[in-house]
Amino acid sequence: MVTTAYGQVQGFKVYLYDNPNPGFRPFRGQVERVQGNVTVFLGIPYALPPTDQGRFKPPRPHPGWQQVLHAVDFGPGCPQPNRYTGATKGIRDVHEDCLYLNVYTPHTGSGLALKYPVMVYIHGGDFIHGASNLFPAHIMAGFYDVVVVTINYRLGALGFLSTGDANSPGNYGLLDQAMAIRWIHENIGFFNGDRDAITLFGPDAGAASAGLLMTNPRTRSLIARVIAQSGSALADWAFIEDRYRVQNTSKVFARHLGCSIDSSWKIVDCLSRHRSFSELGNANDFKPEVGMFPWAPVFDRDFTVPGDRWYEGWKSIDWSFANFTPKHELQKHNFNHGLAYMTGVTTQEAAHLIYTNQSLAPYYEITEEFFDQKIKELVLRYNYTINQDGIYRAIKYQYTYWPDPTNITQIREQYINMMSDFIYRAPVDHMIKLLVEQKVPVFFYVMNTTIEAFNYPQWRKAPHDIEHLLLTGAPFMDQEFFPEKLHLDKAVWTNNDRNMSHFFMKAYTDFARWGNPSVQQILGLHFEVATQGSLKYLNLNTTYNSTVFLNYRQTESAFWTWYLPTVVGIIVPTYPPFTEYWWEPKEPLQIAFWTMSGTNLLLVVVVVIFCILWRNAKRQQDRYYGTDMLMMGMGHDVEPEGIENRTQSAGNIYEYRDLPIKHGRRALSTPASIRSSDGSLSGRDTVGRDSVTTAPNGRPKTPPIKRPISRKSMGGSTTSVPMTQV
């Protein structure tokens, strides 16, 4: 029995018969004597049940218990899709009341000179499935002298639903993890654990969570070391920065459950008050429109504390988890001083994408058409809307086996490599480089061997999370501790399997104890720390055939981490679903191009219209001023010289006569044929000097002023010239 700050806890002892240490390992038969023991405490609540008013809220501290808590059975798993639950799959019960943890300790009671290092296991499962009871830590704790704690946290929508505003900020699953770590830090000393030597470890989503927790202001001072198996907080699926993407997923989820999506409040109200936890858990099993997994941690800054008595005295920091990206926190050195980091990947991480695809059974072969389609789906799912064809061609080029592009065996291998690099390896490589820049000691391994007992085919000999059975000591444990679906009752463990299991448990626990996974060689193997320009890693083939190499898949990792983001720029935010646009959303470059083209065309049209109007106005102005000048030129100051117009009333025909022009200021002679006897012009053809005939028929627009023109005014007499008629 252990007395904690919350009350007394009664556990039980488990006796172990098979020692993983090679020196105590039997060659054949069953071991009849006890080799070790471990004290186990199961189903300890670390927070109040997040039910009723606690749904879509941060975890509430547990007030403790008055009676002895009999911690003899696992608590229920958190709600998740049915296909992951059931007695044969290891998760017998699920319930919204699921915030429990389990403690495995080598020894209880006083008398220890030194406390044991503490290892906190955060289960994976893409943030939608998994449970703490799937990691039986009896062998690790009992034979390697560490205290192991496994925790549950809320999954799927119940753990990560975010509307992008105060109605549901999200990150409830991470807040659960943070509260569990604080509970462990406060109480683990009662189980003989060292509160100052807490190591987080876990696969995929667990690895990403560990990376987020090690940089978060709530927990970073409590975390001394991290072991990230096939995962990184820098992965696209590990942290969603795009608010539109978050809202998009929440609306798709709510619409799927028949809830109104008119507002964030209606979504949260419907899901919290009118849907059961089983409905919410089962509905998590859907493909998002963007991204690999539907749920993940998000930005949740600038939100208010709920007005609830359970949160009296809380500050905004207690309500918010992620104010900055993990990359920002790493670059700012916002983690525990003295942090050490260990990580690893396998050579066929994404092989499960093939053997879980029943349409490919039983041969699991991939055609070139299938591969092309998967590349296109990847481009669309991650919304590379700028130059989609260029992105497709870049990926296809990078992952084509050029010596024989149509070889189906190579196509399958390249598909596995493509998805493994994108989902797991490139983010892990990115994390290593950022930590190395910050002078953090990093130890890296590549799992390139298999579990011989399973006789996996070559193309998936080292799949994702193959370390799980090795870390739990499965070759040394009774199969009843593991889910029936694994069929461990048929497993014939080889000596290499046992060696590799011992190697992993020893390396992990030594790292938790010393910050170095191989202070001494383990079965002849050792790690070397990665440094800038020399990213060393331990390539694990077998325990007697492993080597330290440099710079694992650097070209492929750089392709995803640096090249594609440079080509694309940024991942363009998605439009919220179920919104009808009168226009079809286009790519940003197309929008910019057509906007500028339309603007330029409009300007050209305006300029042309302006020019036409100006030209017409100019013509009218010229006509007006030209008429005035003509009137001025034929007025008082100018003599009618050179041409004499005469109107013929019958034909309305112009006639003119060529007359000699008198040089100087002399007047022209007047023809005798039109001169009267007294020397004056005839009255019919007399036109005054002050009148102008501008009409086409020769008639003056103003009445002519008829007055005799004296001979004196004509200057002197001139010699008559014969008239020329035209």
Backbone hydrogen bonds, N-H to C=O, Kabsch-Sander energy under -0.5 kcal/mol:
donor,donor_aa,acceptor,acceptor_aa,energy
2,V,9,V,-2.8
4,T,2,V,-0.6
4,T,7,G,-2.6
7,G,4,T,-0.6
9,V,2,V,-3.4
10,Q,69,L,-3.4
11,G,9,V,-0.6
12,F,40,V,-2.3
14,V,38,V,-3.1
16,L,36,G,-3.4
19,N,17,Y,-0.6
24,F,21,N,-2.1
25,R,22,P,-0.9
35,Q,16,L,-3.0
36,G,16,L,-1.9
38,V,14,V,-2.2
39,T,105,T,-2.8
40,V,12,F,-3.5
41,F,103,V,-2.7
42,L,71,A,-2.0
44,I,101,L,-2.7
46,Y,99,L,-1.6
47,A,99,L,-0.8
48,L,60,R,-2.8
51,T,49,P,-1.8
54,G,51,T,-3.4
55,R,52,D,-1.5
57,K,54,G,-1.2
62,H,46,Y,-0.6
65,W,6,Y,-2.6
69,L,8,Q,-2.7
70,H,68,V,-0.7
71,A,10,Q,-2.1
71,A,69,L,-1.2
72,V,70,H,-1.6
73,D,42,L,-0.6
77,G,93,D,-2.9
84,Y,81,P,-1.8
85,T,82,N,-1.7
86,G,91,I,-3.1
89,K,86,G,-1.0
90,G,87,A,-0.8
91,I,86,G,-1.0
92,R,90,G,-0.7
95,H,77,G,-2.4
98,C,96,E,-1.5
100,Y,98,C,-1.9
101,L,44,I,-2.2
102,N,150,T,-2.5
103,V,41,F,-2.9
104,Y,148,V,-2.8
105,T,39,T,-2.6
116,Y,192,N,-2.8
118,V,197,A,-2.3
119,M,147,V,-3.1
120,V,118,V,-0.5
120,V,199,T,-3.2
121,Y,119,M,-0.6
121,Y,149,V,-3.2
122,I,120,V,-0.6
122,I,201,F,-2.5
123,H,121,Y,-0.6
123,H,151,I,-0.5
128,I,125,G,-2.2
129,H,125,G,-1.3
134,L,131,A,-1.1
135,F,132,S,-1.4
137,A,135,F,-0.7
141,A,137,A,-2.4
142,G,138,H,-2.8
143,F,139,I,-2.3
144,Y,140,M,-1.2
145,D,141,A,-0.7
146,V,141,A,-0.6
147,V,117,P,-2.9
148,V,104,Y,-2.4
148,V,146,V,-0.6
149,V,119,M,-2.8
150,T,102,N,-1.9
151,I,121,Y,-1.4
152,N,100,Y,-2.0
156,G,127,F,-3.1
158,L,155,L,-0.7
159,G,155,L,-1.0
159,G,156,G,-0.6
160,F,156,G,-2.0
161,L,157,A,-2.2
163,T,168,S,-2.2
164,G,168,S,-0.6
168,S,165,D,-0.9
172,Y,159,G,-0.7
173,G,159,G,-2.9
175,L,171,N,-2.2
176,D,172,Y,-2.1
177,Q,173,G,-2.0
178,A,174,L,-2.6
179,M,175,L,-2.3
180,A,176,D,-2.4
181,I,177,Q,-2.4
182,R,178,A,-2.0
183,W,179,M,-2.3
184,I,180,A,-2.6
185,H,181,I,-2.8
186,E,182,R,-1.7
187,N,183,W,-2.0
188,I,184,I,-3.0
190,F,187,N,-1.8
191,F,188,I,-1.4
192,N,189,G,-1.7
193,G,188,I,-2.4
194,D,116,Y,-3.4
195,R,193,G,-0.8
197,A,194,D,-1.8
199,T,118,V,-2.7
199,T,197,A,-0.5
200,L,225,R,-2.1
201,F,120,V,-2.3
202,G,227,I,-1.1
204,D,229,Q,-1.7
206,G,203,P,-2.9
208,A,204,D,-2.6
209,S,205,A,-2.5
210,A,206,G,-2.2
211,G,207,A,-2.0
212,L,208,A,-2.0
213,L,209,S,-2.8
214,M,210,A,-1.9
215,T,212,L,-0.8
216,N,212,L,-0.8
219,T,216,N,-0.9
220,R,216,N,-2.8
222,L,219,T,-2.0
223,I,219,T,-0.6
223,I,220,R,-0.7
224,A,198,I,-2.2
224,A,222,L,-0.6
225,R,198,I,-1.5
226,V,340,A,-1.7
227,I,200,L,-2.9
228,A,342,M,-2.7
229,Q,202,G,-2.2
229,Q,227,I,-0.7
230,S,228,A,-0.7
230,S,344,G,-2.9
235,A,232,S,-1.5
238,A,235,A,-1.0
239,F,235,A,-0.9
240,I,297,P,-2.8
241,E,239,F,-0.6
243,R,241,E,-0.6
246,V,242,D,-1.7
247,Q,243,R,-2.5
248,N,244,Y,-2.6
249,T,245,R,-2.1
250,S,246,V,-2.1
251,K,247,Q,-2.3
252,V,248,N,-2.4
253,F,249,T,-2.4
254,A,250,S,-2.5
255,R,251,K,-2.8
256,H,252,V,-1.9
257,L,253,F,-1.3
258,G,255,R,-1.4
259,C,254,A,-2.8
267,I,263,S,-1.8
268,V,264,S,-2.5
269,D,265,W,-2.7
270,C,266,K,-2.3
271,L,267,I,-2.4
272,S,268,V,-2.3
273,R,269,D,-2.0
274,H,270,C,-2.0
280,L,276,S,-2.2
281,G,277,F,-2.6
282,N,278,S,-2.4
283,A,279,E,-2.0
284,N,280,L,-0.5
284,N,281,G,-0.9
285,D,282,N,-1.4
286,F,284,N,-2.1
291,G,381,R,-1.5
299,F,240,I,-0.8
300,D,322,A,-2.0
308,D,306,P,-2.1
311,Y,308,D,-2.1
312,E,309,R,-1.2
314,W,311,Y,-2.1
318,D,315,K,-1.5
319,W,315,K,-0.8
319,W,316,S,-0.8
320,S,316,S,-1.9
323,N,321,F,-0.7
329,E,325,T,-2.0
330,L,326,P,-2.4
331,Q,327,K,-2.5
332,K,328,H,-1.6
333,H,330,L,-1.6
334,N,329,E,-2.9
335,F,333,H,-1.5
336,N,214,M,-0.5
339,L,336,N,-1.7
340,A,224,A,-1.2
341,Y,441,P,-2.5
342,M,226,V,-2.4
343,T,443,F,-2.7
344,G,228,A,-1.4
345,V,445,Y,-1.5
347,T,447,M,-1.7
348,Q,462,A,-1.9
349,E,346,T,-0.7
351,A,348,Q,-1.7
352,H,349,E,-0.6
353,L,350,A,-1.6
354,I,351,A,-1.6
355,Y,351,A,-1.9
356,T,352,H,-1.4
357,N,354,I,-1.6
358,Q,356,T,-1.0
360,L,357,N,-1.9
361,A,358,Q,-1.0
364,Y,360,L,-2.8
365,E,360,L,-0.5
371,F,367,T,-2.2
372,D,368,E,-2.4
373,Q,369,E,-2.3
374,K,370,F,-2.1
375,I,371,F,-1.9
376,K,372,D,-2.2
377,E,373,Q,-2.4
378,L,374,K,-2.0
379,V,375,I,-2.3
380,L,376,K,-2.5
381,R,377,E,-3.0
382,Y,378,L,-1.7
383,N,380,L,-1.6
384,Y,379,V,-2.2
385,T,383,N,-2.4
387,N,385,T,-0.7
391,I,387,N,-2.2
392,Y,388,Q,-2.7
393,R,389,D,-2.4
394,A,390,G,-2.0
395,I,391,I,-2.4
396,K,392,Y,-2.7
397,Y,393,R,-2.5
398,Q,394,A,-2.2
399,Y,395,I,-1.9
400,T,397,Y,-1.1
402,W,400,T,-1.4
404,D,401,Y,-1.3
407,N,404,D,-1.8
408,I,406,T,-0.6
411,I,407,N,-2.4
412,R,408,I,-2.0
413,E,409,T,-1.9
414,Q,410,Q,-2.7
415,Y,411,I,-2.2
416,I,412,R,-2.3
417,N,413,E,-2.3
418,M,414,Q,-2.6
419,M,415,Y,-2.3
420,S,416,I,-2.3
421,D,417,N,-2.8
422,F,418,M,-2.3
423,I,419,M,-2.6
424,Y,420,S,-2.0
425,R,420,S,-2.5
426,A,421,D,-2.6
428,V,424,Y,-1.9
429,D,425,R,-2.8
430,H,426,A,-2.4
431,M,427,P,-2.2
432,I,428,V,-2.3
433,K,429,D,-2.2
434,L,430,H,-2.1
435,L,431,M,-2.4
436,V,432,I,-2.6
437,E,433,K,-2.0
438,Q,434,L,-1.1
439,K,436,V,-1.7
440,V,435,L,-2.5
442,V,530,A,-0.5
443,F,341,Y,-2.0
445,Y,343,T,-1.7
446,V,538,L,-2.5
447,M,345,V,-3.3
448,N,446,V,-0.9
448,N,540,L,-2.1
452,E,450,T,-0.9
454,F,451,I,-1.7
455,N,451,I,-0.7
455,N,452,E,-0.5
460,R,457,P,-1.6
461,K,458,Q,-1.2
464,H,348,Q,-0.6
464,H,349,E,-0.9
466,I,463,P,-1.3
468,H,465,D,-1.3
470,L,466,I,-0.6
471,L,467,E,-3.0
472,T,468,H,-1.8
473,G,470,L,-0.8
474,A,469,L,-2.5
476,F,473,G,-2.3
477,M,473,G,-0.5
477,M,474,A,-1.1
481,F,478,D,-1.8
482,F,479,Q,-1.9
485,K,88,T,-2.7
486,L,483,P,-1.4
487,H,484,E,-1.9
490,K,487,H,-1.5
491,A,488,L,-0.9
492,V,453,A,-0.5
493,W,491,A,-0.7
498,R,494,T,-2.0
499,N,495,N,-2.5
500,M,496,N,-2.6
501,S,497,D,-2.2
502,H,498,R,-2.6
503,F,499,N,-2.7
504,F,500,M,-2.4
505,M,501,S,-2.4
506,K,502,H,-2.6
507,A,503,F,-2.8
508,Y,504,F,-2.7
509,T,505,M,-2.1
510,D,506,K,-2.3
511,F,507,A,-2.0
512,A,508,Y,-2.1
513,R,509,T,-1.7
514,W,510,D,-3.4
515,G,510,D,-0.6
515,G,511,F,-2.0
516,N,510,D,-0.7
519,V,516,N,-0.6
522,I,525,L,-2.6
523,L,521,Q,-0.6
525,L,522,I,-1.7
530,A,442,V,-2.7
531,T,534,S,-2.1
534,S,531,T,-2.1
536,K,534,S,-1.8
537,Y,549,F,-2.4
538,L,444,F,-2.4
539,N,537,Y,-0.7
539,N,547,T,-3.1
540,L,446,V,-2.6
540,L,538,L,-0.8
541,N,539,N,-1.0
541,N,542,T,-0.6
545,N,542,T,-1.5
547,T,539,N,-1.3
549,F,537,Y,-2.7
549,F,547,T,-0.6
551,N,535,L,-1.7
554,Q,551,N,-0.7
557,S,553,R,-2.0
558,A,554,Q,-2.5
559,F,555,T,-1.7
560,W,556,E,-1.3
561,T,557,S,-2.7
562,W,558,A,-2.5
563,Y,558,A,-2.5
564,L,559,F,-2.5
566,T,562,W,-1.4
567,V,563,Y,-2.2
568,V,564,L,-3.0
569,G,565,P,-2.1
570,I,568,V,-1.2
572,V,383,N,-0.7
572,V,570,I,-0.6
579,T,576,P,-0.6
580,E,578,F,-0.5
581,Y,579,T,-0.6
591,I,587,E,-2.8
592,A,588,P,-2.7
593,F,589,L,-2.6
594,W,590,Q,-2.8
595,T,591,I,-2.2
596,M,592,A,-2.4
597,S,593,F,-2.6
598,G,594,W,-2.5
599,T,595,T,-2.2
600,N,596,M,-2.6
601,L,597,S,-2.4
602,L,598,G,-2.3
603,L,599,T,-2.1
604,V,600,N,-2.2
605,V,601,L,-2.3
606,V,602,L,-2.4
607,V,603,L,-2.4
608,V,604,V,-2.5
609,I,605,V,-2.6
610,F,606,V,-2.3
611,C,607,V,-2.5
612,I,608,V,-2.4
613,L,609,I,-2.4
614,W,610,F,-2.6
615,R,611,C,-2.5
616,N,612,I,-2.4
617,A,613,L,-2.4
618,K,614,W,-2.2
619,R,615,R,-2.4
620,Q,616,N,-2.2
621,Q,617,A,-2.1
622,D,618,K,-2.9
623,R,619,R,-2.6
624,Y,620,Q,-2.3
625,Y,621,Q,-2.8
626,G,622,D,-2.7
627,T,623,R,-2.1
628,D,624,Y,-1.8
629,M,625,Y,-2.0
630,L,626,G,-2.1
631,M,627,T,-2.4
632,M,628,D,-2.4
633,G,629,M,-2.8
634,M,630,L,-1.3
635,G,632,M,-1.2
638,V,635,G,-0.9
641,E,639,E,-1.2
643,I,641,E,-2.1
645,N,643,I,-0.5
646,R,655,E,-1.0
648,Q,653,I,-0.7
649,S,647,T,-0.7
652,N,648,Q,-2.6
655,E,646,R,-0.6
659,L,642,G,-1.1
659,L,657,R,-0.7
662,K,660,P,-0.6
666,R,663,H,-1.1
674,I,671,P,-0.9
675,R,672,A,-1.5
676,S,680,S,-3.4
679,G,676,S,-1.8
682,S,674,I,-1.5
686,T,683,G,-0.8
691,S,688,G,-1.4
694,T,692,V,-0.8
695,A,699,R,-1.0
698,G,695,A,-1.8
701,K,692,V,-1.0
706,K,704,P,-0.9
707,R,705,I,-0.8
710,S,708,P,-0.7
714,M,710,S,-0.7
714,M,711,R,-0.6
715,G,712,K,-1.4
716,G,714,M,-0.7
725,Q,723,M,-0.6
726,V,656,Y,-0.5
